[in-house]
Amino acid sequence: MRARAVAGALGAAALLCGPVAAQDMRIDPAITEGCLSVNAATPEACIGVAATVCMNEPGGSSTIGMGACLGSEAELWDRRLNAAYTALRRSQDAGSADALQAAQRAWIAFRDLSCAYERTTWGGGTGAGPAVAQCLMQMTARQALALEARLEEAR
């Protein structure tokens, strides 16, 4: 009886640890950086590559795991976007910098509304979380690449 109680408690603990472990899943930024160095002419091909590798890891194919992997890659692209945006603003005169800031603020609202719309298409299903994470990742990555290209043109 005691062994059965211990086994039950361990089983419950394992179930509780699963989602926590999936939430802790992170991408390897080197995957994206390596992809970008090989695909300099077509950087869009690298969007989602690191998240796909992450989702193929144990726990990555669960809904929580997919959301964590996609969210982790979205964070990488957001850091790149912010770095490019900051550098681009600094390279411009005040009028252009202000226009860039206004455009970026409008783009953020558009991205957020677009991804909120994506959530509604799932009808409250569990796939909504990963779908929104993928939307945020893809849109943020595309904007980061666009700002990086604009920055290269300005140099």
ROLO-527405 format. One line per 3 residues: number of its first residue (from 1); their letters; for each residue x, y, z of C-alpha. Coordinates in nm, 3 decimals, always signed. Example, Ala and Ser with C-alpha at 12.3 -4.5 7.8 and 13.67 -1.06 7.14 Angstrom:
BEGIN
1 = as = +1.230/-0.450/+0.780; +1.367/-0.106/+0.714
***
This chain:
BEGIN
1 = mra = +0.000/+0.000/+0.000; +0.277/+0.244/+0.091; +0.467/+0.162/-0.232
4 = rav = +0.151/+0.234/-0.432; +0.109/+0.571/-0.258; +0.472/+0.663/-0.325
7 = aga = +0.438/+0.557/-0.689; +0.122/+0.765/-0.721; +0.292/+1.069/-0.571
10 = lga = +0.592/+1.029/-0.803; +0.360/+0.994/-1.102; +0.175/+1.311/-1.006
13 = aal = +0.505/+1.496/-0.961; +0.621/+1.380/-1.303; +0.301/+1.511/-1.460
16 = lcg = +0.348/+1.845/-1.289; +0.711/+1.868/-1.400; +0.631/+1.804/-1.767
19 = pva = +0.473/+2.141/-1.843; +0.737/+2.323/-1.639; +1.013/+2.155/-1.839
22 = aqd = +0.837/+2.240/-2.166; +0.803/+2.602/-2.059; +1.177/+2.613/-1.997
25 = mri = +1.256/+2.507/-2.353; +1.477/+2.759/-2.532; +1.617/+2.782/-2.881
28 = dpa = +1.987/+2.786/-2.956; +2.057/+3.133/-3.106; +2.358/+2.987/-3.289
31 = ite = +2.117/+2.797/-3.514; +1.960/+3.120/-3.640; +2.294/+3.298/-3.667
34 = gcl = +2.445/+3.009/-3.862; +2.145/+2.994/-4.092; +2.167/+3.368/-4.157
37 = svn = +2.536/+3.347/-4.243; +2.468/+3.071/-4.497; +2.151/+3.233/-4.636
40 = aat = +2.257/+3.597/-4.654; +2.070/+3.644/-4.982; +1.750/+3.487/-4.849
43 = pea = +1.743/+3.550/-4.472; +1.367/+3.485/-4.457; +1.452/+3.116/-4.500
46 = cig = +1.591/+3.123/-4.146; +1.266/+3.230/-3.979; +1.147/+2.944/-3.762
49 = vaa = +1.447/+2.716/-3.813; +1.566/+2.731/-3.451; +1.210/+2.688/-3.321
52 = tvc = +1.166/+2.379/-3.541; +1.484/+2.226/-3.398; +1.359/+2.306/-3.046
55 = mne = +1.017/+2.153/-3.116; +1.187/+1.830/-3.225; +1.343/+1.797/-2.879
58 = pgg = +1.167/+1.593/-2.609; +0.867/+1.792/-2.487; +0.885/+2.033/-2.778
61 = sst = +0.595/+1.881/-2.966; +0.345/+1.947/-2.685; +0.130/+2.257/-2.708
64 = igm = +0.323/+2.413/-2.423; +0.657/+2.309/-2.574; +0.568/+2.451/-2.915
67 = gac = +0.464/+2.780/-2.758; +0.789/+2.795/-2.559; +1.008/+2.720/-2.863
70 = lgs = +0.827/+2.968/-3.087; +0.825/+3.229/-2.812; +1.196/+3.181/-2.753
73 = eae = +1.274/+3.241/-3.119; +1.039/+3.541/-3.121; +1.250/+3.688/-2.838
76 = lwd = +1.565/+3.645/-3.047; +1.408/+3.830/-3.341; +1.277/+4.099/-3.107
79 = rrl = +1.630/+4.162/-2.978; +1.755/+4.188/-3.337; +1.467/+4.420/-3.426
82 = naa = +1.540/+4.649/-3.131; +1.912/+4.662/-3.212; +1.845/+4.748/-3.577
85 = yta = +1.578/+5.003/-3.484; +1.807/+5.177/-3.233; +2.099/+5.189/-3.476
88 = lrr = +1.879/+5.310/-3.761; +1.726/+5.587/-3.549; +2.071/+5.705/-3.442
91 = sqd = +2.187/+5.718/-3.805; +1.906/+5.953/-3.912; +1.821/+6.318/-3.876
94 = ags = +1.552/+6.414/-3.626; +1.269/+6.421/-3.881; +1.347/+6.078/-4.020
97 = ada = +1.403/+5.935/-3.672; +1.063/+6.063/-3.560; +0.896/+5.920/-3.871
100 = lqa = +1.065/+5.584/-3.808; +0.944/+5.586/-3.448; +0.586/+5.656/-3.557
103 = aqr = +0.603/+5.385/-3.824; +0.743/+5.133/-3.578; +0.474/+5.210/-3.322
106 = awi = +0.207/+5.162/-3.590; +0.372/+4.837/-3.699; +0.369/+4.704/-3.340
109 = afr = -0.004/+4.777/-3.315; -0.060/+4.605/-3.652; +0.145/+4.301/-3.547
112 = dls = -0.035/+4.267/-3.217; -0.379/+4.301/-3.376; -0.287/+4.056/-3.654
115 = cay = -0.176/+3.797/-3.402; -0.484/+3.860/-3.186; -0.691/+3.788/-3.496
118 = ert = -0.493/+3.465/-3.543; -0.600/+3.362/-3.191; -0.967/+3.408/-3.281
121 = twg = -0.938/+3.168/-3.575; -0.869/+2.884/-3.330; -1.206/+2.913/-3.158
124 = ggt = -1.059/+2.887/-2.810; -0.868/+2.568/-2.891; -0.533/+2.480/-2.738
127 = gag = -0.357/+2.545/-3.068; -0.422/+2.917/-3.028; -0.119/+2.969/-2.802
130 = pav = +0.138/+2.823/-3.043; -0.039/+2.990/-3.338; -0.008/+3.331/-3.175
133 = aqc = +0.356/+3.262/-3.080; +0.429/+3.165/-3.440; +0.254/+3.476/-3.569
136 = lmq = +0.457/+3.699/-3.336; +0.778/+3.520/-3.430; +0.721/+3.545/-3.804
139 = mta = +0.605/+3.905/-3.808; +0.881/+4.020/-3.572; +1.145/+3.835/-3.773
142 = rqa = +1.030/+3.991/-4.100; +1.034/+4.339/-3.947; +1.377/+4.280/-3.793
145 = lal = +1.513/+4.171/-4.131; +1.354/+4.472/-4.300; +1.509/+4.713/-4.049
148 = ear = +1.847/+4.539/-4.076; +1.834/+4.572/-4.456; +1.741/+4.940/-4.424
151 = lee = +2.030/+4.992/-4.186; +2.271/+4.828/-4.433; +2.142/+5.061/-4.709
154 = ar = +2.204/+5.361/-4.483; +2.567/+5.266/-4.427
***
